[in-house]
Amino acid sequence: MTRYVAFLRGVNVGGVNLKMADVAGVFTDAGFTGVATVLASGNVLLESGTDAADVRATAERSLREAFGYDAWVLVYDVDTLAAISAAFPFPREVEGSHSYVTFVADPAVLDELAALTAGPEEQIAPGDGVLYWQVPRGSTLDSPIGKTMGKRAYKSSTTTRNLRTLAKVLAR
């Protein structure tokens, strides 16, 4: 069995409101074991004997059937997630800034996002399947990167988490 983290995109923002206990039930009913949710932003820990692609497909199908929304999920094994977090290239805690990791399932989308021009006091750097991003507090949604990542075209292949969330997920 492999321990995975499933990141649900767009949960409890923009009208998709799900109770994490219900989400955990859907994952358990889908056959995953050791299911636990972390925070209310769509972070699910689970165990499975299948690979990440199968976990993703099963999770998306199960969430769509259970809740009737266009579910998008990105899945990583816990060791990969720990390596991604450890590789954050900027100072992790900067007064007045947010430190994020955007997980990107499509290499072409990662190339597009990495080619964007960062705004003032904003930094981006591509990683292995991720875009590291640091942005001043209060400008996340208004920054050039934030505006681009919020576009519909990226919904199926990206999701963003701050470093503090990743630390909480990894601590479980």
Disulfide bonds with the S-S distance in Angstrom:
none
